[in-house]
């Protein structure tokens, strides 16, 4: 089984991807973790590394390469804004593609709590990072992150708590696996 979970920062992708991986005994691979590790290796924070990545497309290409190789092995939850797009680009058909969304203010509040920073700083960093990513994804891949047409399931995570979102995703997976039997 191959499941992709994408969404903008603060929508809950990591939380739910980890829970789904655990429940269904799948590996969890996160593009954001790969990106953060690469930033750390370069001695940069996320905003600096995002700007660096705008000029060095090999950053995104390496993240994509790693995700595609892992997806080919199956039994994985791939978490990342481009995960579904990359699999489709390389001819890998995911079993389920999911996108999480939430209003800007909700996402900023979540990030401020998670990172122990003010909501204003979280919002500023988030807006800068998203603008950088949108620019890179459009230039490198001609992908518009606002195009949600490839997703099987789009969930506004501000409408439910973590358990509610987890239950929705689990129900979709359970229904899918019963259909395949």
C-alpha positions in Angstrom: 0.0 0.0 0.0 1.2 3.5 -0.9 -0.5 6.5 0.8 0.6 10.1 0.3 -0.3 12.9 2.7 0.4 16.4 1.7 -0.5 19.8 3.1 1.0 23.2 4.0 2.9 23.7 7.2 0.7 23.5 10.3 -2.0 21.3 8.8 -1.1 18.2 10.7 0.5 16.1 8.1 3.2 14.7 10.3 1.0 13.9 13.2 -1.5 12.0 11.1 1.1 10.3 8.9 2.9 8.9 11.9 -0.5 7.6 13.4 -1.4 6.0 10.0 2.0 4.4 9.6 1.7 2.9 13.1 -1.9 1.7 12.7 -1.3 0.0 9.4 2.3 -1.1 9.9 3.7 1.1 7.1 6.9 3.0 6.9 6.7 6.8 7.3 8.8 8.9 5.0 8.7 12.7 5.4 10.0 15.0 2.7 10.1 17.8 5.3 12.4 15.7 7.6 14.7 15.1 4.6 14.7 18.9 3.8 15.3 19.8 7.5 18.2 17.4 7.7 19.8 18.8 4.5 19.4 22.3 5.9 21.1 21.2 9.1 23.9 19.7 7.1 24.4 23.0 5.4 24.3 24.9 8.7 21.2 26.9 7.6 17.7 27.5 9.1 14.7 26.6 7.0 14.2 30.1 5.5 17.9 30.3 4.5 17.8 26.8 3.0 14.6 27.5 1.2 16.2 30.5 -0.5 19.3 28.4 -1.2 17.1 25.7 -2.8 15.5 28.3 -5.1 18.9 28.6 -6.8 19.9 24.9 -6.4 17.3 22.7 -7.9 19.3 19.6 -7.0 18.0 20.0 -3.4 14.4 19.3 -4.5 15.6 16.7 -7.0 17.4 14.8 -4.2 14.3 14.8 -2.0 12.2 13.6 -4.8 14.6 10.9 -5.8 14.7 9.5 -2.2 10.9 9.5 -2.0 10.4 7.7 -5.3 12.9 5.0 -4.5 11.2 4.3 -1.2 7.7 4.3 -2.8 8.8 1.7 -5.3 9.3 -0.7 -2.3 5.6 -0.2 -1.2 4.0 -0.3 2.3 4.7 3.4 3.0 3.1 6.6 4.0 4.9 9.3 2.0 4.4 12.7 3.6 5.2 15.8 1.6 3.7 18.6 -0.4 4.9 17.1 -3.7 4.7 13.4 -2.7 1.6 12.6 -4.8 2.8 14.7 -7.7 6.3 13.0 -7.8 4.8 9.5 -7.7 2.5 10.3 -10.6 5.3 11.9 -12.5 7.4 8.7 -12.2 4.5 6.4 -13.1 3.8 5.1 -9.6 0.1 5.0 -8.8 -0.5 5.6 -5.0 -3.4 3.7 -3.4 -4.7 6.9 -1.7 -3.6 10.6 -2.1 -4.6 13.0 0.7 -4.2 16.7 1.1 -4.7 18.6 4.4 -5.6 22.3 4.4 -6.4 24.8 7.2 -6.8 28.6 7.4 -3.6 30.6 7.6 -4.3 31.8 11.2 -5.0 28.3 12.5 -1.7 27.0 10.9 0.3 29.9 12.4 -1.2 29.2 15.8 -0.2 25.6 15.6 3.3 26.3 14.4 3.8 28.9 17.2 2.9 26.3 19.8 5.0 23.6 18.2 8.1 25.8 17.9 7.5 27.9 21.0 7.6 31.2 19.0 5.1 34.0 18.8 2.2 33.6 16.4 3.4 36.7 14.5 6.9 35.2 13.9 5.4 31.9 13.0 3.1 33.6 10.4 6.0 35.6 8.9 8.2 32.5 8.6 5.4 30.4 7.2 4.4 32.9 4.6 8.0 33.3 3.4 8.6 29.6 3.3 5.4 28.9 1.4 6.2 31.6 -1.2 9.6 30.2 -1.7 8.3 26.7 -2.1 5.5 27.7 -4.5 8.1 29.5 -6.6 10.4 26.5 -6.7 7.7 24.0 -7.4 6.3 26.1 -10.3 9.8 26.8 -11.8 11.2 23.3 -11.4 8.1 21.1 -12.0 5.4 23.4 -13.3 3.3 22.3 -10.3 0.7 24.6 -8.8 0.2 23.7 -5.2 -3.3 25.2 -5.3 -4.3 22.5 -7.8 -5.8 19.8 -5.6 -7.3 17.8 -8.5 -4.9 14.9 -8.1 -6.1 14.2 -4.5 -8.6 11.5 -3.6 -9.3 13.1 -0.2 -9.0 16.8 0.8 -9.6 17.5 4.5 -9.8 20.9 6.3 -8.0 19.9 9.5 -9.3 23.0 11.4 -12.8 21.4 11.5 -11.8 18.3 13.6 -9.3 17.5 16.4 -6.4 15.1 15.7 -8.6 12.0 16.5 -11.3 13.2 14.2 -8.9 13.7 11.3 -7.3 10.3 12.0 -10.7 8.6 12.0 -11.6 10.1 8.7 -8.3 9.0 7.1 -8.5 5.6 8.7 -12.1 5.1 7.5 -11.0 5.9 3.9 -8.1 3.4 4.2 -10.3 0.7 5.7 -12.9 1.2 3.0 -10.2 1.1 0.3 -8.7 -2.1 1.7 -12.1 -3.8 2.0 -12.9 -2.8 -1.6 -9.6 -4.5 -2.7 -10.4 -7.8 -1.0 
